[in-house]
Amino acid sequence: MKSIRLIFFALPLILSACSFSFTCDVTPPPGAESIAIVPAQADRTTTNIYPLVPPDPVSGKTIYAEKCASCHGTSGKGDGERANQLPNPVTALGDLEIIRQATPSNWFVTIKNGNLERYMPPFPSLSDRQIWDTVAYLYQINVDSSYLAAGKQSFEQKCSRCHGDQAKGDGVDAADFSTQPTNLADLAFISGKSSIDLFQSITYGKIPDMPSFGSSISDETRWAIIDYLRNLTFASSQATIPTPSEMVTTPTITATQIAPGSPITTTEIGVVDGRVINGTDDDPVSGLMITLYGFDNNTPVISETTTTRSDGYFIFHDIEMVEGRVFLATAEFEKTSYSSDVSVVLPEANSLNLPITVYKTTTDTSIIKVDRLHLFFEMLDEQTVRVVELYVMSNPSNLTLVPAGEGVTTIKFKLPVGSKNLQFQDSVLGERYLETPDGFGDTYGVRPGSGSYQVVFAFEMPYNRKMELVQPMLLPVDAVVVLAPEGTIRIRSDILQDEGTRTMENNRYHVYSGSSIKVGQDLNLTITGSLAGSPSISLGSNPELVVGVGVFGLSVAVVGVWWYWKNQRKRMIEKTRKFGTTLESTESVMDAILALDDLFQNGELPEEAYHQRRTQLKDRLRTLLEDAGNKQNL
């Protein structure tokens, strides 16, 4: 049995492309300050990026202080202590014009993925919940409680009879209208709207039932109402948010603090420092070994170790700070590896701060939940159906799930009766995955985070005109998505809804979706159909076709996996340690990723460094593919 490798490095970025509409910067375009408000003709399509739970700006304040204030400033004025080291101005996130034009979902994407062209790193150490908390704080960074109180009073006087006391569209007059008033407290709705979008609606009204208030409510009052509405969707909406001047920032150790009287005078030699943060109970982590890695053009050039002090801080002295060099720090805590965010050396910089968050461990599998289960079907011949399953899982706790011992699994998967020829995305049985009496288990640990853990595998099922697939569930599942080639396989299930067909590359695919499944419940599917009419897909010599159809959203992930298992291509590359000399084509980035895999498999890179560099290369590949897709659409 062989490990599947070529296409699946792209799977996480394809999945993210399903939900994310990437933005390059939160800086408004030239002349934005003079943009005129015009009557809205129709609502813009609401993005499908939104928080699952109300974000908490109080928590976001702490994260902002630690991750953002050093560049953007404590008040969001773009005047942080590191701002003058950047070759471009830092966005003033606290500026009213910028806040009012920003969309929360776009800010979420920018924080999550970074923008290295403007020297803003990604923040893989932050969970989706933490990012949303930070976005919530940005909307309150310069808003005081008296302003929100004025907005609340105006909302109650002008809006609550229709929209309800909590803006949920259930006011006393709501039944008198031909359409239900908008639920302004809905997280999916509000996260896809900028304040200007909301200002337009209040000013000009909405057809057919909402009147215009442009002449009866002042501009200042309309803005106050909007700020109050955003506050309603926050977890701490009744709490008083401290002003930016009251923020307590995480201490940053500077070169002059490390060596009083002997400040660094050259930009070529500097220090890298940070703190290990206990994300479980805040207990200080002392005496922990920290390893610092540096990369030039994707080649490892630095590997040094030190230990944390009694307060959890660590320092690396006399580090060569080459502009553009990439650094990350790793730590192993309770037999689990953790890493800092990736950080890039800025022009004339002589210091970097790389905090690392670690967590205590547990062996309790019940903390894990399945956000989405994707199933993909392909008929290999008249007697065989291949099933591909993708689990996207979250660990919403503040503990890392680890195996109870050597040779023990963390997450177990039960296979349908009759399955055979089990294959995996990234390993084989006996290595990462261990066989169990009724399936297999994963030995990897699962760190806290939303959607941070994914497993992809495939198996074959015998088929004779009809098949009953019974997939047992050992974890709770929030949502199910099933896809099969149209005209080949038909699927029926009591818990699935028919979502119709999607057309991709001149082929049609049928999509089904379902709601939650409880632990111990089975997913029962009836599969019928024949091989006649099965679409024939040939990749030819263009590897971009494998992952180059991101515009089709969720089904892209499905078809990407389906295509791979149908068309495994043998791809020979020269194994080399210099992985990534010129990363200006999809071929060079894919070669770099495969060479990086070779280094890791040969034991020449630690796991955390490997995953961090692999993530950055995937981001580069995504950018190239998006550029290629845009050119094809011109």
N, C-alpha and C positions, 0 to 999 in steps of 0.2 A: 504494500500500500504506500503510495507516495504523497508527499505534502504538496498542497496547492499554494503557489507563491506569486505568480506574475500579476494577476489582475487585482488581488485582494488588498494590496497596499493602497489601492485607490478607493476601496469601498468606503472607508470612513469619510473621505472628502466628498464622495458622491452622495452619501447620506446627508452630510451637512449641506450640500448644494440643494438637497430637496427642500430644505426649510429656510435657508439663508439667502438673502439678497445682499451681496457684499457691497459695502460702501468703502470708499477710499479714505475719506476724512470727514470729520464733523465740522470742519471749517466752512462757513457759508461762501457762496460764490461771490466774485467781485461785484460790488454794487448792491449787495444784499440788503444793506441798511435802507435802501430807497425802494425796495420792492413794494409795489402797491397791492392792497388787498382788493381782489376782484370777486364778483359774485361766483359762488361755486355752482357749477352746472350738475355735477354728480359726484358722489362719493368716490374717492380713490379706493382701489381694492385693498382691503385690510390684509396686512401681512400675516402669515401664519406663525410668526415668532412672537410668543407672548409668555409671560410668567405663569407657571402652573398654580402658584399660590401668591397672595398679595406680597409684594416686595417690602422690605423694611428699611427705610432710610436711616434709622438709628444705627443698624448694623452696617449699612453702606457708608456711613460717616467714618467708621473705623477703618474699613477697607480702603476708602479714598485716601485717608491720611497715610496709610502704609504704602499703597501702590501708585497713587496718582499725584499727591501733593508736591512731591519733590520736583516735578516738571510743571504741573498746571497751577501750583500755588494753593495755599490753604483756603483761599477765597475763590479759587477758580479763575484768577485773572491772568493765567499764563506766565506767572512770575516766580515759579518755583526755583529752588537753589540750583537746579541743574538746567534751567531753561536757557541760560546764556551759553551753554556748551553745545547747543543744537544749532545746526546750520540753517534751520528754518524756524520761524516764530511758532511758539507753542499756542495751541488753541485756547482761547479764554473761555472755558466751559461755563463760567459763572456769568458771562455777559448775557443780558436779557435778550438781545437780538438773536444770539446763537441758540439760546435755550428755546426760544419761541419757534424757531424754524426747525429744530431737531425733532426727529421721530424716535421714541424710546427703543423701538426694535432695531433701528439703525445704530444707535449708540451701543446697544447690546452686542451687535455683530462686531463693531469696531473694537470694543474692549476685549471681546473673546479672541479675535483673530489678529489684532494688532494691525499696524501699517508700517512695515519696516522701511518703506521708502521715505517715510517721514520720521524714522528712528523711534517709532512707537512699537514696543515688543508685544507679542501675544501674551496672554495670561492663562496658560493651561492649568496653573495651580488653583485657579478660582473655579468653583462650581457655577453652574448656571444660576442657581439661587443667589450666590454671592454677587454675581455680575448684575443681576436685576436689582439687588439691594443697592449697589453702587449707582446704577442709573436712577433709582428713586431718589437717592441723596442729591444727585446733580440737579434735580428739579426743585430741591428745597435749599440749595446751598446758600442762596441769598434771599430767602423768603422768611419773614418773621411771622410770629403767631398772630399779631394784630392784623396783618394783611390777609391771612387766611380767615380770620374771624369776620372781616368785612366781606370777603367773598362768600362765606357761608350765609351771612345775613341777606345778601343780595340774591343768592340762589334760592333761599327759602321764600323771598318775596316775589320773585319773577319766574321761577322755574319749577318749584316743587309740586305745584298743583298738577302739572302734567308728568314730570319725570319722577316724582316721589321724593320723600324725605332723604333717601339714600341714593337718589339718582338712578334707580333701577327700572325706570319706565313704568312705574305702577302708581302714579299719582291719582288723586281723587277724580280728576277730569279725564284720565287716560281712556276710559271707555267711550267717551264722546267722539273720539277721532276715528277716521277710516283706517289708520295704520297705528300700530303700537308705538308709543314714544320710545326713542332709543334708550337702551340700557347703558347709560354713561359710566356705570361702575363696572362694566364687563371688561375683564383684563385683556381679552383678545381684541376688543374694539379700541380701548384707550391706548394700548401699546403700539397700535398702528397709526395713530393720529398725532400730528404735531400740534402745538398750541395754536398755530396760525390756522390749521384746518378747523379747529373748534371755534376760533374767533370768527372765521367766515360763516360758519353755520349760525352762530348767534346773531351776527350782523345782518345777514341776508335771508335767514330762515331756511326751511327745507320743505320742498313740495312733497305732499300736498297740505300738511296740517300745521307745520311750525311757522309762526309769523316771524317777520324780521324785527330785530330790536336795535338796529343801527341808530335810529333817531331817538329812542326812549331810554337807552342805557349808555352811559359814557364809555369811552374806550378803556379808561382805567378800571371801571367797574367790571367790564367784560373780562379783562385780563385777570382780575381778582377772582371772578367766578371760575375761570378755567383752572387757576392754580388750586382753588379749593376742590374742584372736581378731581384733579390728579391726586390730591391728598386723600380723598375718599377711598382710592384704590390701594392705599398703602396700609401695611399691617399695623403701623403705629399712628394711624390717622388721628387718634384722640390725644396723642402725646405731644408735648412741646419739643420741637426739634432745636437743639442747641445751635447757636450761631457759629459760623466758621471760626471766629476768634477764640471760641472756647474749645476748639479741637485740640486733642492731645496727640501729637504725632509720635510714631515709633522712632526711638532714638536711632540716629545714623552715625556710625563711627567714621570719622574723617581722618585723613592722613595726618593732620596736625594734632588730632587727639591721640593718635597712636604714638607719635614721636614728637612730644612738645619741644619747641625750639628748633626742630629740624624739618620744616615743611618740604614736601616734594616740590622740586623746582623744574622738573622736566616732565613733559607729557608722555615720555616713553616708558617710564617706570612708575608704578603706582601700587595701590592696594585694592584688594577685593575683600569685602566684609559682609556680614549678614548675621542673622539670628535664626536659630531653630525654634519654631513656635509649636508648642504642643496644642494641636487642634482639638484634643479630647477634653482636657481639664485644666489647661494653662499651667500645669506644673513645669518648672524650668527643666530643660534637658541639658545636662552637663556631661562632659567627658565623652561626647559622641564624636566619632571620626567623620570628618568632612573631606570629600575629595573634590577638587576644582579641576574642571576640564576646559580647555580652550581649543577652538577650531579656526583654521584659516582655509577658506575655500573648501570647506567640508572635510578637511584633513586634520586629525588630532595633532596639536602641537604642544599642549600643556597638560600635565597631570601631576597635581600636588596634593598633599594631605595635611590636615591639621586637626585639632580637637576643639570642641566648644568649651567655653569657660563656664563657671558656675551659674551664670545668668543666661546661658544658651547662645552667647555671641561667639563668633569665630572671625579670624583675620588671616589673610594671606598677604605677606609683605613682598616687596620687590618683584611685582608682577609686570612683565612687559605689556604695555597697553597699546596695541597696534590698532589704529582706526579700522573699524569694520570687523575686528575679531569678535567671535561669538564665544560667550562664556556661559557655563552653568555649573552649579554645585550640587553634589549628591550626598545623601546620608542614608545609612541603614539603621533603622530603629525597630526594635523588637522583631528582627529577622525579616524586615520588609524595607525595600528601597524606595526612597523619595528624592525628589529633585526640586531645585528652584525653577523659576521662570528662566527662559532663555534671555540673555541680555547682550546687546551689541555695544561695542566701544564707540563712543561718539568722538568727533574731532576734538583734540586737545584735552580729552578727559584723562584724569589720573586716578579715578576711583570708581568702583561699582559696588552696589549693594544687592546681595542675592539671598533674601530670606527663604527659608525652607519650612514648610508646614508638615509635621508628622502626626501620626495618630496611634493611639493604643489599639490593641488588636482584640478580636473576638473570633470564636469558631461557630457562632450562632448564625446559621444560614437564613433565618427568618427576617433579617434586616434587609435582604435583597428583594427587589421587585423587578418585574419585566415591564418596561415602558411600552415596547412594541415587539410583537412576534411577526416576522415576515415569512411566508411560505411561498416557494416558487416551484412550479411543476413543469416537467418536460417529459414527453413520451419518447423514449429511446428507440423502441420498436413495439410491435403489437403485443409483446408479452412483458414489457418492462417500462415502468415509470420512475423517473428520478425526482426526488424531492430535495429541495435546498431549504434549509431553515436558518434564519438569521434572528438572533436574540439581541435586543438592545436593552441593557439593564442599568439600574441605578442603585446606589447605596446611599440612602438619605440619612443615615446615622452619622455619628462622629467617631466611628470605630472602623478599622480596616479588617475585613474578613480574611482570615488566614486558615490554612489546613491545621487540623488538630495534631498532626505529626507527620513524619516521613512516610511517603506512600499513601497519604490520606488526601481525599479530594475536598474542595470547597463547595462548588456548585455541581449538582448531579443532573443529568439529563436522561430521561427514560425514552427509549425508542419504540416506535410502533411494532407490534408483533409482525414478523415476516420480513423486516428490513434486513438488508445485506449491503456489502460493499461500502462501508462507512468511510467517508473522506472528510478531511478538515481543511480549513483555510490556511493554517499556519503551523501545523505540527502533525504528529501521527500518534496512534495508540502506543503506550509504553513510554512516551516522553512527557509532553505537557499533559496529555489526556490519558486517563487510566480506564480500562474496561471494567464495567460492573455487570452483575448478573442480567440486568435488563436494559443496559445502555452504556453510558460512560460518565466520567466525572472530570472536572477541570481542577488542576492543582494550583492554578494561579490565585493570588490574593486579589481582593477587590477593595480598592480605596474608596473613601467617601466621594460622592459626586453624582451628578445627574447625567445619565446616558454614558457613563465613563467606561462601561464594561460591555464588550460585544463578543459573541461567539457565532461562528458560521460553520456549518457542516452540511454534508449531503449524504443521502443513502438511496438505494434502489428498492423498489417494491414490485413483486410479481403482479401481472395484470392480465385479465381475461375479460375484456369488454367492459368490465365494471370492477371497482375497487372500493372497499370501505376502509378509510384511513382513520385510525383511532390514536391520537397523539395525547398521552397523559401529561398533565401539568403538575410539576413539583414546586412551582413558584407562582405567586399571583401575577396575572397578566392584565395590563390596562387596556391594550388594544391589539387587534389582529388584522393583518393585511395579507391577502392571498392573491396571487396572479398566475395566469396560465395563458398560453398562446390561444388566441381566438380561432375557433374552427377546428381545434384539435381536442382540447380537454374541456369538459364542462364540470362544474363543481356545485354541489348543493350542501347546505348545512343550516341547521336551525338557528345558529347564532350569527350567520353572515348575511350581509345585505349586498345586493348586486349594485356595484358602482359604475357599471357600464364598461365601455372599451376605451382604450387609448391607442393612438396610432403612432408608431415610431419606425423610422426607416422603412416606410411603406408596408409595415406589418402591424396587425392589430392584436392587442392583448386585453384580456378580460380581467377586471379588478373587482375584488370582493373585500369587504371590511366588516369587522365585528367588534363588539365591546368587550368588557372585562370577563376574565375566566378565573375562577377561584382555585385555590390550592386543592389538589385531589380531583378536580373536575377534568373530564376528557374533552378534547376538541375533536368532534366527529365530522368527517367530511366524506361525501360520496363522490367519487370521480368516475366519469364516463367519457366516452369519446373514442376516436380512432386516429391512426397516424395520418390518414389521408388529409391533405390540405395543410400539413404542418409547415410553417414558414421555414425557408432555407436562408440562413444568414452566413455570409462569407465575409471574413474580416479583411481578406486580401493582404496587402503589405502595409496598411496604414494602422498603426497601433492606437492612434487617437480615436478610432471608431469605437474602441472598447469602452472608453469612458468619456467620449466627447459629445454626449447628448444630454447634458445636464439640464437643458431647458424643460425637460419633461417631468421634472419634480420627482415624486416618490417612486414612480415606476422606473426611473432610470436605475436606481439601486437594484431593483428587481431584474431588469433586463441585463444590467451589467453582470450580475452573477450568472444569470441564465446563459448569456452568451459565452461566458468563460467556460462553463462546464460543457457546453456543446462544441466549442471550438478551441480546445487547448492547443496553444501554439508553442512549438519548441523554439526557445529564444536563447541563442548561444552568445555569451559575452565573455570577454577576457577578464579573469579575476585579477583585480588590482587593488592595492591599498589606497591609491589616490582616487577616491570616489568623488568625482565632481569637479573637473577642471573648468569646463565652460558649461554653465547651466542655462543655456539660452534656447534649448529645444526640448521637446518632450522626450526624445530619445536619450539625450544626455542626462536628464533628471531620472528617468527610469533606470539607466545604467548606474547612476550614482546610488540609487536606492538598493539595487541588487548587490552592488559592491559593498555597501554598508551592511547588508544582511550577511555577506560572507565574513566580514570582519567580526561581527557579533557571534556568528556561529563558530568561528575559530577561537573564540574567547579573548579577542583583542580589544573589545569594547565592553564596558559595564552596561547593564541593562538600562539604567536610567539615561545614560548618555546616548545609547543607541536609540531609545524611543524618542528622546528630544530631537535628535538630528533627523530622524525619520519623519517626524511631524513637520519639521521645517521644509524638508524636501517635498513632502506631499503638498504643502501650501504653495510651493513654487510651481509644482506640476499643475495644481488647480488653476493658478493664474494663467499659465501658458495655454491650458485647454480652454479657459474662458475667452482669452484673447483670440484663439483660433476659431472658436464658435462665433464670436462677434464678427470676425472677418468674413466667415461663410455666410452670415446673414445680411451682409451689406449688399 
